[in-house]
Amino acid sequence: MPELPEMENYKIILNQRVAGQVITGITVTREKSINVNVDLFRKSVLNQKVVTVNRRGKHILFQLDNNSVLLLHLMLGGWMFYGTDAEKPKRTIQVQLSFGEENLYFIGLRLGYLHLYSPAEVENRLAHLGPEPLAAEFTKEEFLKTLALKHGRLKTTLLDQEFIAGIGNCYSAEICFDACIKPVRDIDELHEKERIRLFNSMKSILEKGVRYGGYMEHPFFNGDIVTGGFQDQCLIYDREGQTCKRCGTIIVMEMVSSRKTFYCPNCQR
């Protein structure tokens, strides 16, 4: 599932490609991917300019000039591609927004969605989300204060979108590895130095994820050499049975809250 760095990478490229452009065509092949009937969706979105594209947690927000918002959540298996009809992937496309000769294709929206909302509705839908971990105002002091209110396993807490928005399975593993903390530990066991290391690792790993374009498998457009670059940077995620690149110990995997959790038993204690 795309996490904060993947969606931030998408946001950056979308602002370069579609911000300021007018939506000239709409195709919906799966009505369950939107939240209103197709005629209303088309009437509300067609011929509207995309003013800007923002991100909140794992969501993308397309701000239209009629004050409507398209709220995107890719969920598991969802991705996007931007290009001409000749360039589009040979995949089932649930929604297509056209910008003249080029199109934005929404692919794999079996669990994901592209919903149409007013600004007030969007605010209500996203009100449960915790702070943005890369925001300048989310300081070490704020993090420590927020973490002090939490209990239970570290991995489960990092995945809690009401605690911090945007972190999922991959980056929680990489953050804990960078901080040398076993993700199955209880938060109450962490001393202050470990909590500070966790904060610093969270900032640096997420920033690195954005810098390398996240871990998405598919390029966003033909010639895209940024998207997916973080796959080669992962040190612990999805490497069960392989040797730790830091110490050579075999990486193990445990299930925590039904999620695969990877760690090095030597580096992370």
Order of alpha helices (4+ residues) and beta strands (2+ residues): alpha-beta-alpha-beta-beta-beta-beta-beta-beta-beta-alpha-alpha-alpha-alpha-alpha-beta-beta
